[in-house]
């Protein structure tokens, strides 16, 4: 079973006795415990009961259970059409729903109208066994979806009472969306796997992934461009609601969304944005009309308020002050993730974003020291800089090779080092492999074996002169096989870099604490 929702009867199902007949009903405490636990493991509960709404609500509040349910349907109406409407409102499919009732006629009526629904008789041992099986299936999940469905319930009610055309109502919702690109997705890999493997209605490619394989997919940036989609609006934070993976910028491997965002235009907006970023992208296998729904506002993940919203929403109170920045372009997120420092760091990424005006705020290039541009960047106390990023000509527009190597590059290195020393910051500089097969040296980007050796030598030299700078030399810890090319690295090598980054980070923090501890001891 792929159950996302349990619909509960009340009388002689959740409690013994009949409320409408003034029985002294007694709660089945074991089933109440199942409801609470399953709520925390991603399976929500709703109600379909023939009772007076106010009386049933009062009794559920008395039992401490009212807030454990979403979309309660309590009325003296036939259950089959009520449950069909409930499933539609919750944007689910019958095959993802379990209905529990003590009345066999109710069960048969619902099963007749909704053949794909699962039903179980509350009077049988099979009922509790089914619930125990669901607990076992979802025991590794730590995600409550109650608030998500409460937001959906509120939005549905407002839509029905607003009397606005659909687009005008959506515009009033203040919908915001951000697309997280490439290795920045590693922190969300487990959620992405769950979305791909549990979604059916809006899994447009019908694809699945093996357990634990998402990090490899996300990290293979030379083959795939991966995007996760996060949404929020005036009703609250909806979280990770979509994922797309493109192979070689031409074909779509994954294009999947949560059913919670149906009828909001999210999938159309995302497909249009992907077409804008990759004009040659083949979307013929996606039955979605790409259009820029103007009621959706695109936001950049690297805007600090957006990033904080997402991390706070996904990881609750795991946030700490950001005293570290990782500046290694498209591999920054991987270093942050594998080092376990993502919660303490800001990190750059390739600038596939919505607003070019904010480009400079999201990525660091050494050429900024040719002008005053470097002053527009944010630099916390600790910095990790992937020098290999700036070994390519593309990051030095308008500068010829000879001018770059003889003047511009050495000048910027010196300016950068002086800035670090004068502002009492500390930096770990990662320099790339010099010895690698020719096919791993991207000469079409201006990177040559001679340049690798020359630029690396510059960094080794300045490390001797500037005490606040330390070099992480990949020539000492890596093999050519671990490099996709000299500027892009496999997951095993990224993990090595992350381990070294973590050790350097912890050592720098310990050094900072030592003088204060010595002063306190002396006092």
C-alpha positions, 0 to 999 in steps of 0.5 A: 500500500502507498497510503497517504490518508486514513479516513476514520469513522468514529462510532465503534471505530475510534471509540466504543458506543454511539455518540448520537444515542448518548452512549458513554463512549470510550476511546480506543486508546491504541488506535488514538496512539496509531493516529498520533504516530502516523501523523508524525510519519507522513500519513494524515487522518481525516474523518467521515462520520454520521454525527452532529458536527459540534457534538463530535468535535466537542468529544474529540477535543475532550479526548485530545484528538481534534487537532490530529485530524484534517478535512473532517466531514461530519454529517448525516450524509451517505459516506461514498460521495462524501469520501469521493469529495474529500479525496478530491479536495485533498488532491489525492487518489483513491489508491492512496486512501484507507477507509476504516469503518465498523459498518460493512455496508458503508465499506461496500458502498465506498468501495463500489464508488471508489474501486481503488480505495483500501477499506478495512472493517474496524471490528476485525483483527485485520484493522489493527494489523493494517495500522501496525503495517503502516507504522512499520512501512513509514518508521523512517519518516519524520515528517508531519503533513498536518499543517500542509493539509490545513493550509490546503483546507483554508485555501479551498474554503477561501476560494469557495467563498471569495467569488473571485475568478480562479486566476484572481484568487491565485493572484491574491494568494501571493504565491512565491517559488524558488528553484534550487539548482545542482549541488545545493539540493544535496541537503534535501536529497532524502526529501527528493527521493521520497517525492519521486517515489511516492508521487503518482498523479503529478509524476509526469515521467513516471520515473523512480529512483533507488533508495540512497541514489539521489546524492549521486544523481544530484552530484553528477553535474556534468551529466544532469541539471537538477532543480528542486522546487519550494513554494510558499504563499500567504497561507504558509510554507508548502516546502519541497513540492517539485523536482526536475532533472535534465540530462545534458540540458536536452531531455527531461529525466524527472519532472514530479510534483506533490499533489498539494500544489495542483491547480496553482500553475506551479508545474507550468511555471517551472517548465517555462523557466526550464525552457528559458534556461535551456532553449533546446530542452525537449519537453515533448514527453511532458503533458504540461503547457509551459507558461509563466503564470503571472500570479507566481513570483520567482525568488532566488534561493541565494537571497538570504531571506529565501534560504533561511525560510527554506532551511527553517521550514525543512530542518526546524531549529537546526540553524546556527549563525552563518560564520562560514562561506564556501566559494567554490561555485557549483560544487559549494553545496556539495562541500557544505553538505558532505562536511556537515556544515550546511547549517553554519554556512552560506555557499555559492553556486552557478548563477542559474537564477531569476534576477541577473541584478542579484548575480553578484550577491550569490557567487564570488570570482577573483576578478572582483578585486580588479575593481570595487566589486569585491566590496559588494560581497558578504564575507563572514569570519571563515572562507573556503575558496575553490581557486580552480573556479578562476583558472578558466578564461570564462571568468575573466571576460575581456582579458587576454591569456598573457595579460591574465597570467602575467598581471591580472591573476597575480594582482587579484591573488595579492589583493585578496590575500591582503583583504583577508589579512587586514580584515582578520578573516581566515581562508582555506584555498583549494587548489586543483590537480596538476597531473591529470590525463589530457582529456581531464584538462579543459583546454577549451576553457583556457585551462592548460597544464602549464597554467595549473602549475603556475597558478597553483605555485602562486597560491603555495607562495602566498600561503607562506607570506599570509598567516590567515591563508591555508592551502588545501592541495588536491595533489596531496589527497586526490588521484586523477581518477577521482576528478571528473576533470581538474575543476569538477570532482566525483563524490568520493573526492568531494567527500575528501575535500569536505572532511578536510574543510571540516577539520580546518573549520573546527581547528579555526574555531578552537584557535579562536576560543583558546585565547578567551579561555586562557584569559578567563583562567588567568582572571 
